[in-house]
Amino acid sequence: MQPPIAPQATMALTTRQEQKISPFLEPGLQTKASSLAILQLSRDNLLPVYLQATAGEHDGYAEGVVVNTRYGSFPHSTMIGVPWGSQIRASKVDTGSRGRKRKRPTDDDPDAAATPQTANETEAPAESGTQAEDAGNATAGVKQAVAASSGFIHILPPTPEIWTMSLPHRTQVVYTPDYSYILHRIRARPGSVVIEAGAGSGSFSHAAVRAVYNGYPSSTTTTGKRKGKVFSYEYHEQRFHKMQKEIVEHGLEGLVHLTHRDVYNDGFLVDGGRSPGADAIFLDLPAPWEALPKLSRRKPESIPGDEEWVSPLNFKKSVYICTFSPCIEQVTRTVSALRRLGWVDIDMVEIANRKLHTVRDRVGLHLPVDRGVNNTPKDVDEAITRLAEIEDRFREHARLAKGAADEDVTDLAPPPGGQNSSKKAMNDVNGKEGYHSWVDGRLVTRGEPEIKTHTSYLVFAILPREWTEEDEAAALARYPVGSEQLHPVVGSLDKAARKKERRELLQKQGNRKARRKERAEKLLGEP
Amino acid sequence: MHSTIRPNAWVALKLPAGMHRVLQVAPNTTISLGKYGSFPANLIIGRPYHLTFEIQDRQPGEAPRLRVVSPSELHAEALADEASPGCATPTGPGSSEAAVISAVTTGEEFSLVETESGNVVARSNAEQLLDETARQTLTQDEIEALKRGDGTNAGKDVIEKLLLSHTALDQKTSFSLAKYKLLKTKKYIRRFQVLPIDVPNFANWQLEERDASKVLDMRAEMIGLVGCWANVHYGGEEVFLEDPQATTEEGEEKLPAIQEEQLRGRWLVVDDTCGALVAAMAERMGVLHPEESDSDSEEGQGGEEEGTKAMTTGEDAEDSDTEMAEAQDPTPSEPTGDATPADAANPKPRKPRASDFAIPFSQTNTITVIHSASQPNLSFLNYWGFDITSPCHLPHPLLNHLLNLTWLQLLKPELDTSYFTPPLVADAETLAGWKPSRRGNFHRKRRRWARIRHIVDSTRAGNFSGLVCASTMDPISILKHTLPLLAGGAPVAIYSPTIEPLAQLADCFSVSRRTAWTSGSVAEVINKSAEELERWPGTDDFPLNPSLLLGTSIQTSRARRWQVLPGRTHPLMTERGGAEGYVFTAWRAKPAEGRVEAKGKFKRRKTEAGAVTVGAEAAAGVVKAETGDAAVEPEA
């Protein structure tokens, strides 16, 4: 897996005045230059690429920037300005001479002819044209790309799922089955503020940003809806820098606030003591219990000193937390710390995710010999038919052999044994119209060859809002108790109340009936 | 949202036994929790969510009061267990002194032994495992009398008395004692917790306690997966089409035209879960919960007024007509969910009423529901104060962001009367001569016509950002008609309680089908334009165009819950069974026109490819066909 190619050009573009919306949040309908795109080489082989429009030759390529894969070479000019999801044909790119020009300009390498690239070119010479038109965006200085037949790729818009799939395994990655469940449970919604400690590979950050995004914060208007934001903390310096770069490149500035911090000791406050006002917290730390006291509403006893306590939490709402730890001992300690710090509804789960493949289970004698075909009888009937056939042929052969001695018949019998004859039958089927490998056989599902049985334990908890005596008194004054008798009872009723209600209802209905009767009589009486 | 419990909000009251009671907290009423007692609703209104309340004993002549139970009290037992060094025993008489205790199994007998001294702390064997009821000296009548008695101390006294009058308490193991106590606590303690009705809580309640089949057995894991894989998120600032200011004499030409470049962040839904899926999506897009005003003083009154206003608006036909115009006013006026009585007192300058052809829907951040009946079944949205059938609706974000149309309107609009019939026209004079009710109907019909026209036309314009599906219909038939509507690269996520429909769907995109399709060996495909192939009608061999989706995959997830207690951590013994639930995911592809070679460069094939000589067309063709198979899907 190659790391994403990120030139300085993209950095400059994202820092310009006008706010550019991240391709993760609004990719638009078409690919754009200097934006992130994911190339799908094959099912699970995804390659993040920053598309670049170049004005001339780049790195020795006449076509500008080129991505080289095992499916051929793909100049960026063929991938800019096309609809997302497009299938992109490989182009004929001179990869061979480029290196040689620099190193050995005069050397005529005899091996070059044997490289698959050149082999492909000779195999399918035509088929250009269509792709060259697509590459209309390419500037004059760039050589127009010519389609090759070595293969194709698809170009996909970045989403947190695709990004997670394409991530090189830098550190423990929080995968989609886990983060989808976590974000659902911790109520990360548009407008929420999420704290994430241990930014790690950034897979969770991207998913969290998408969940809380409800517009970029604007400097002009400070009022209005609260904007969702992710406050991310990373202790590891290299990872921090890598992540910071990614945020800029992905256009997530203003949505992710990344801090290089040891949260165990330094807590979660930002900009010199301001509270992020978090609604939800995700801790992917080796020792979440050490960070938990910093996430209190009141100053916990375990923290010494007497400076004023600023809570990083939203003081108006219940706060949801999730911690992500692989070991059960970590869970025990975390849960214990949560209990001591007043969290409620503590719940621990682990997520087991399975991917399933669908295959055609092709079993049967009548099937052609092919990859994945099991040429054994598909059922008892077929087995019997075949056995009977063999017996028949055996008898026939014996009879003929006997007869040959008598009547001098020479070699008309087929060779004994079912093997050849069934093969012949198969060849018949093979040639038959209407046999298709994709409709034949039973459709079955099968798990992956290797499954992830354990990722981590997820501990969930809720910290309700602080509720003081004064708050209670104020609420009681606003919603005074005492006029309940005038209203019906809500919720499940005890028997007596239910009976009473029913009686009253019947009475009322009776009254209405009586009234109606009265009215009807009146009407009748009038004329 | 959900900072405090607002008047008339839907909440879930979590009872000690783990059950939930979902109800609307109307002010000035009494909420009854059955055997756990009852209390005035005003005692929880304005209070925060997730607090645990205890119903206190009723003082003579007074309504019962509530007490907030502190978390330390809730966790008292677990914390006490942690304090005891062994961590093996829950609290019980005598056990707290036991230093280190280990469980020993000897034959039939199970006993707890103090490891230091070797003393047997508790023991159980066949003879001693006795009938619970036989050992309880209190009769049922006595217990009932206890419960009814005045000083039950929120049920705690009952539990204590029960424990005390149990003759075999000393013979119980610490484990069984803890279990016994828990059982009695669940039964008698008068506590409850107030949870907000949001999608996770609602879905959980519907699944566990109500009718799971109504939500197609969709668990929280699945809701999360579907939402993420379909990339459902906030789709941008709302954009409205300009009011065409059509007068009543003008016909269809005055309808504002669809502006395709404005249509962004739209998701297509097929929902047979009574609206649970739509609610989950709306929550992810930020259009489910009405905005809460931050100031506390408004908060209370607005909510209280809601109920009464809803009642009055239903009365009068003419009145309701103007109400609807206001409710669906395209320009977001007052903060939703806050129909303030202040408005009535000192009316703001009234905005000119929007014309009949003004489109109330946002062009971005919308959910388009396609339904098979003439009306969509989205009844669960009532829990969030949205009723799609209501003609006069209070302000709600879903009003501008939820579009619905039938399959007939989508696929054969010419057969749909309400789409096809041109709008009514009448000049101002005739209109003035009509009765108010007839005039109201006239406007209503014109507005409905404009809405349906807009919805159908904008949906057929396509370029949706994703497709989400939880339906009882065959997914192949759904995709046949919805795939052309998706933008390139748009994700598809289909939930099904069982795997078979999804397996059949995935098989339509199998490697062999795709190879056959792209290599040009399917006769029907040849000489078809890209447009025609996108709207592939389907054959027996190719129910769907296999090149329209990529990265197809089926997955399932299950959350396994654990009990975490000091020394007693283990997965739960039983969990919900039934339908497992599967999700199909893929992305919409835009296939290149013409024949596409898929060869790839693989080490194994290198020599093979090199061996092919130029001009040996037939041989090359064979190699391509073979290797193509592998290159499309190397994992196969």
HADDOCK unambig.tbl for C-alpha pairs under 7 A between the chains (distance, minus, plus):
assign (segid A and resid 29 and name CA) (segid B and resid 487 and name CA) 6.82 0.50 0.50
assign (segid A and resid 42 and name CA) (segid B and resid 632 and name CA) 6.80 0.50 0.50
assign (segid A and resid 42 and name CA) (segid B and resid 633 and name CA) 6.20 0.50 0.50
assign (segid A and resid 42 and name CA) (segid B and resid 634 and name CA) 6.96 0.50 0.50
assign (segid A and resid 43 and name CA) (segid B and resid 551 and name CA) 5.57 0.50 0.50
assign (segid A and resid 43 and name CA) (segid B and resid 633 and name CA) 6.40 0.50 0.50
assign (segid A and resid 70 and name CA) (segid B and resid 600 and name CA) 5.60 0.50 0.50
assign (segid A and resid 70 and name CA) (segid B and resid 601 and name CA) 4.84 0.50 0.50
assign (segid A and resid 71 and name CA) (segid B and resid 599 and name CA) 6.82 0.50 0.50
assign (segid A and resid 71 and name CA) (segid B and resid 600 and name CA) 4.23 0.50 0.50
assign (segid A and resid 71 and name CA) (segid B and resid 601 and name CA) 5.92 0.50 0.50
assign (segid A and resid 83 and name CA) (segid B and resid 488 and name CA) 5.85 0.50 0.50
assign (segid A and resid 84 and name CA) (segid B and resid 488 and name CA) 4.66 0.50 0.50
assign (segid A and resid 84 and name CA) (segid B and resid 489 and name CA) 4.83 0.50 0.50
assign (segid A and resid 85 and name CA) (segid B and resid 488 and name CA) 4.63 0.50 0.50
assign (segid A and resid 85 and name CA) (segid B and resid 489 and name CA) 3.98 0.50 0.50
assign (segid A and resid 85 and name CA) (segid B and resid 588 and name CA) 6.20 0.50 0.50
assign (segid A and resid 85 and name CA) (segid B and resid 589 and name CA) 4.37 0.50 0.50
assign (segid A and resid 85 and name CA) (segid B and resid 590 and name CA) 5.32 0.50 0.50
assign (segid A and resid 86 and name CA) (segid B and resid 488 and name CA) 6.85 0.50 0.50
assign (segid A and resid 86 and name CA) (segid B and resid 589 and name CA) 5.83 0.50 0.50
assign (segid A and resid 86 and name CA) (segid B and resid 590 and name CA) 4.37 0.50 0.50
assign (segid A and resid 86 and name CA) (segid B and resid 591 and name CA) 5.96 0.50 0.50
assign (segid A and resid 86 and name CA) (segid B and resid 592 and name CA) 6.86 0.50 0.50
assign (segid A and resid 87 and name CA) (segid B and resid 590 and name CA) 5.99 0.50 0.50
assign (segid A and resid 87 and name CA) (segid B and resid 591 and name CA) 5.04 0.50 0.50
assign (segid A and resid 87 and name CA) (segid B and resid 592 and name CA) 5.22 0.50 0.50
assign (segid A and resid 88 and name CA) (segid B and resid 592 and name CA) 6.80 0.50 0.50
assign (segid A and resid 114 and name CA) (segid B and resid 610 and name CA) 6.58 0.50 0.50
assign (segid A and resid 116 and name CA) (segid B and resid 606 and name CA) 6.85 0.50 0.50
assign (segid A and resid 119 and name CA) (segid B and resid 610 and name CA) 6.60 0.50 0.50
assign (segid A and resid 122 and name CA) (segid B and resid 614 and name CA) 6.56 0.50 0.50
assign (segid A and resid 123 and name CA) (segid B and resid 614 and name CA) 6.15 0.50 0.50
assign (segid A and resid 149 and name CA) (segid B and resid 597 and name CA) 5.39 0.50 0.50
assign (segid A and resid 150 and name CA) (segid B and resid 597 and name CA) 6.63 0.50 0.50
assign (segid A and resid 150 and name CA) (segid B and resid 598 and name CA) 6.42 0.50 0.50
assign (segid A and resid 150 and name CA) (segid B and resid 599 and name CA) 5.43 0.50 0.50
assign (segid A and resid 150 and name CA) (segid B and resid 600 and name CA) 6.08 0.50 0.50
assign (segid A and resid 151 and name CA) (segid B and resid 597 and name CA) 5.53 0.50 0.50
assign (segid A and resid 151 and name CA) (segid B and resid 598 and name CA) 4.26 0.50 0.50
assign (segid A and resid 151 and name CA) (segid B and resid 599 and name CA) 5.19 0.50 0.50
assign (segid A and resid 151 and name CA) (segid B and resid 600 and name CA) 5.70 0.50 0.50
assign (segid A and resid 152 and name CA) (segid B and resid 598 and name CA) 6.32 0.50 0.50
assign (segid A and resid 156 and name CA) (segid B and resid 489 and name CA) 5.42 0.50 0.50
assign (segid A and resid 157 and name CA) (segid B and resid 489 and name CA) 6.14 0.50 0.50
assign (segid A and resid 161 and name CA) (segid B and resid 229 and name CA) 6.79 0.50 0.50
assign (segid A and resid 177 and name CA) (segid B and resid 225 and name CA) 6.49 0.50 0.50
assign (segid A and resid 177 and name CA) (segid B and resid 557 and name CA) 6.92 0.50 0.50
assign (segid A and resid 180 and name CA) (segid B and resid 224 and name CA) 4.72 0.50 0.50
assign (segid A and resid 180 and name CA) (segid B and resid 225 and name CA) 5.55 0.50 0.50
assign (segid A and resid 180 and name CA) (segid B and resid 228 and name CA) 6.03 0.50 0.50
assign (segid A and resid 181 and name CA) (segid B and resid 221 and name CA) 5.36 0.50 0.50
assign (segid A and resid 181 and name CA) (segid B and resid 224 and name CA) 5.13 0.50 0.50
assign (segid A and resid 184 and name CA) (segid B and resid 200 and name CA) 7.00 0.50 0.50
assign (segid A and resid 184 and name CA) (segid B and resid 224 and name CA) 5.70 0.50 0.50
assign (segid A and resid 185 and name CA) (segid B and resid 200 and name CA) 6.72 0.50 0.50
assign (segid A and resid 189 and name CA) (segid B and resid 283 and name CA) 6.83 0.50 0.50
assign (segid A and resid 189 and name CA) (segid B and resid 284 and name CA) 5.69 0.50 0.50
assign (segid A and resid 189 and name CA) (segid B and resid 286 and name CA) 6.70 0.50 0.50
assign (segid A and resid 190 and name CA) (segid B and resid 234 and name CA) 6.71 0.50 0.50
assign (segid A and resid 190 and name CA) (segid B and resid 284 and name CA) 6.68 0.50 0.50
assign (segid A and resid 190 and name CA) (segid B and resid 285 and name CA) 6.60 0.50 0.50
assign (segid A and resid 190 and name CA) (segid B and resid 286 and name CA) 5.25 0.50 0.50
assign (segid A and resid 210 and name CA) (segid B and resid 233 and name CA) 6.26 0.50 0.50
assign (segid A and resid 211 and name CA) (segid B and resid 233 and name CA) 6.21 0.50 0.50
assign (segid A and resid 211 and name CA) (segid B and resid 284 and name CA) 6.61 0.50 0.50
assign (segid A and resid 213 and name CA) (segid B and resid 234 and name CA) 6.42 0.50 0.50
assign (segid A and resid 214 and name CA) (segid B and resid 234 and name CA) 5.82 0.50 0.50
assign (segid A and resid 215 and name CA) (segid B and resid 236 and name CA) 6.78 0.50 0.50
assign (segid A and resid 316 and name CA) (segid B and resid 3 and name CA) 5.59 0.50 0.50
assign (segid A and resid 317 and name CA) (segid B and resid 2 and name CA) 6.82 0.50 0.50
assign (segid A and resid 317 and name CA) (segid B and resid 3 and name CA) 4.45 0.50 0.50
assign (segid A and resid 318 and name CA) (segid B and resid 3 and name CA) 6.99 0.50 0.50
assign (segid A and resid 318 and name CA) (segid B and resid 49 and name CA) 6.85 0.50 0.50
assign (segid A and resid 332 and name CA) (segid B and resid 564 and name CA) 6.93 0.50 0.50
assign (segid A and resid 339 and name CA) (segid B and resid 75 and name CA) 6.29 0.50 0.50
assign (segid A and resid 340 and name CA) (segid B and resid 72 and name CA) 6.99 0.50 0.50
assign (segid A and resid 342 and name CA) (segid B and resid 71 and name CA) 4.99 0.50 0.50
assign (segid A and resid 342 and name CA) (segid B and resid 72 and name CA) 6.27 0.50 0.50
assign (segid A and resid 343 and name CA) (segid B and resid 71 and name CA) 6.80 0.50 0.50
assign (segid A and resid 344 and name CA) (segid B and resid 71 and name CA) 6.52 0.50 0.50
assign (segid A and resid 348 and name CA) (segid B and resid 561 and name CA) 5.85 0.50 0.50
assign (segid A and resid 348 and name CA) (segid B and resid 562 and name CA) 5.40 0.50 0.50
assign (segid A and resid 349 and name CA) (segid B and resid 559 and name CA) 5.84 0.50 0.50
assign (segid A and resid 349 and name CA) (segid B and resid 560 and name CA) 5.18 0.50 0.50
assign (segid A and resid 349 and name CA) (segid B and resid 561 and name CA) 4.23 0.50 0.50
assign (segid A and resid 349 and name CA) (segid B and resid 562 and name CA) 5.71 0.50 0.50
assign (segid A and resid 350 and name CA) (segid B and resid 559 and name CA) 5.43 0.50 0.50
assign (segid A and resid 350 and name CA) (segid B and resid 560 and name CA) 5.21 0.50 0.50
assign (segid A and resid 350 and name CA) (segid B and resid 561 and name CA) 6.62 0.50 0.50
assign (segid A and resid 351 and name CA) (segid B and resid 557 and name CA) 6.62 0.50 0.50
assign (segid A and resid 351 and name CA) (segid B and resid 558 and name CA) 5.62 0.50 0.50
assign (segid A and resid 351 and name CA) (segid B and resid 559 and name CA) 4.41 0.50 0.50
assign (segid A and resid 351 and name CA) (segid B and resid 560 and name CA) 6.25 0.50 0.50
assign (segid A and resid 352 and name CA) (segid B and resid 557 and name CA) 5.53 0.50 0.50
assign (segid A and resid 352 and name CA) (segid B and resid 558 and name CA) 5.26 0.50 0.50
assign (segid A and resid 352 and name CA) (segid B and resid 559 and name CA) 6.32 0.50 0.50
assign (segid A and resid 353 and name CA) (segid B and resid 556 and name CA) 5.66 0.50 0.50
assign (segid A and resid 353 and name CA) (segid B and resid 557 and name CA) 4.19 0.50 0.50
assign (segid A and resid 353 and name CA) (segid B and resid 558 and name CA) 6.43 0.50 0.50
assign (segid A and resid 354 and name CA) (segid B and resid 555 and name CA) 5.49 0.50 0.50
assign (segid A and resid 354 and name CA) (segid B and resid 556 and name CA) 5.35 0.50 0.50
assign (segid A and resid 354 and name CA) (segid B and resid 557 and name CA) 6.31 0.50 0.50
assign (segid A and resid 355 and name CA) (segid B and resid 554 and name CA) 5.79 0.50 0.50
assign (segid A and resid 355 and name CA) (segid B and resid 555 and name CA) 4.21 0.50 0.50
assign (segid A and resid 355 and name CA) (segid B and resid 556 and name CA) 6.54 0.50 0.50
assign (segid A and resid 356 and name CA) (segid B and resid 554 and name CA) 5.31 0.50 0.50
assign (segid A and resid 356 and name CA) (segid B and resid 555 and name CA) 5.70 0.50 0.50
assign (segid A and resid 357 and name CA) (segid B and resid 554 and name CA) 6.82 0.50 0.50
assign (segid A and resid 358 and name CA) (segid B and resid 503 and name CA) 5.95 0.50 0.50
assign (segid A and resid 358 and name CA) (segid B and resid 506 and name CA) 6.79 0.50 0.50
assign (segid A and resid 358 and name CA) (segid B and resid 507 and name CA) 6.51 0.50 0.50
assign (segid A and resid 437 and name CA) (segid B and resid 512 and name CA) 6.92 0.50 0.50
assign (segid A and resid 438 and name CA) (segid B and resid 512 and name CA) 5.74 0.50 0.50
assign (segid A and resid 438 and name CA) (segid B and resid 513 and name CA) 5.82 0.50 0.50
assign (segid A and resid 439 and name CA) (segid B and resid 541 and name CA) 6.83 0.50 0.50
assign (segid A and resid 445 and name CA) (segid B and resid 503 and name CA) 6.89 0.50 0.50
assign (segid A and resid 464 and name CA) (segid B and resid 49 and name CA) 6.69 0.50 0.50
assign (segid A and resid 464 and name CA) (segid B and resid 50 and name CA) 5.56 0.50 0.50
assign (segid A and resid 464 and name CA) (segid B and resid 51 and name CA) 6.26 0.50 0.50
assign (segid A and resid 465 and name CA) (segid B and resid 48 and name CA) 6.21 0.50 0.50
assign (segid A and resid 475 and name CA) (segid B and resid 46 and name CA) 5.78 0.50 0.50
assign (segid A and resid 475 and name CA) (segid B and resid 47 and name CA) 6.98 0.50 0.50
assign (segid A and resid 476 and name CA) (segid B and resid 43 and name CA) 6.97 0.50 0.50
assign (segid A and resid 479 and name CA) (segid B and resid 42 and name CA) 5.42 0.50 0.50
assign (segid A and resid 480 and name CA) (segid B and resid 42 and name CA) 6.58 0.50 0.50
assign (segid A and resid 481 and name CA) (segid B and resid 40 and name CA) 6.71 0.50 0.50
assign (segid A and resid 481 and name CA) (segid B and resid 42 and name CA) 5.98 0.50 0.50
assign (segid A and resid 483 and name CA) (segid B and resid 28 and name CA) 5.85 0.50 0.50
assign (segid A and resid 484 and name CA) (segid B and resid 28 and name CA) 5.02 0.50 0.50
assign (segid A and resid 484 and name CA) (segid B and resid 29 and name CA) 4.82 0.50 0.50
assign (segid A and resid 484 and name CA) (segid B and resid 30 and name CA) 5.85 0.50 0.50
assign (segid A and resid 484 and name CA) (segid B and resid 40 and name CA) 6.65 0.50 0.50
assign (segid A and resid 487 and name CA) (segid B and resid 28 and name CA) 6.83 0.50 0.50
assign (segid A and resid 487 and name CA) (segid B and resid 29 and name CA) 5.31 0.50 0.50
assign (segid A and resid 488 and name CA) (segid B and resid 29 and name CA) 6.26 0.50 0.50
assign (segid A and resid 489 and name CA) (segid B and resid 29 and name CA) 6.01 0.50 0.50
assign (segid A and resid 489 and name CA) (segid B and resid 30 and name CA) 4.83 0.50 0.50
assign (segid A and resid 489 and name CA) (segid B and resid 31 and name CA) 5.80 0.50 0.50
assign (segid A and resid 489 and name CA) (segid B and resid 32 and name CA) 6.60 0.50 0.50
assign (segid A and resid 490 and name CA) (segid B and resid 29 and name CA) 6.81 0.50 0.50
assign (segid A and resid 490 and name CA) (segid B and resid 30 and name CA) 5.96 0.50 0.50
assign (segid A and resid 490 and name CA) (segid B and resid 31 and name CA) 4.70 0.50 0.50
assign (segid A and resid 490 and name CA) (segid B and resid 32 and name CA) 6.07 0.50 0.50
assign (segid A and resid 491 and name CA) (segid B and resid 23 and name CA) 6.52 0.50 0.50
assign (segid A and resid 491 and name CA) (segid B and resid 31 and name CA) 5.62 0.50 0.50
assign (segid A and resid 491 and name CA) (segid B and resid 32 and name CA) 5.15 0.50 0.50
assign (segid A and resid 491 and name CA) (segid B and resid 33 and name CA) 6.38 0.50 0.50
assign (segid A and resid 492 and name CA) (segid B and resid 32 and name CA) 5.58 0.50 0.50
assign (segid A and resid 492 and name CA) (segid B and resid 33 and name CA) 5.82 0.50 0.50
assign (segid A and resid 492 and name CA) (segid B and resid 34 and name CA) 5.56 0.50 0.50
assign (segid A and resid 493 and name CA) (segid B and resid 32 and name CA) 5.92 0.50 0.50
assign (segid A and resid 493 and name CA) (segid B and resid 34 and name CA) 5.87 0.50 0.50
assign (segid A and resid 494 and name CA) (segid B and resid 34 and name CA) 5.82 0.50 0.50
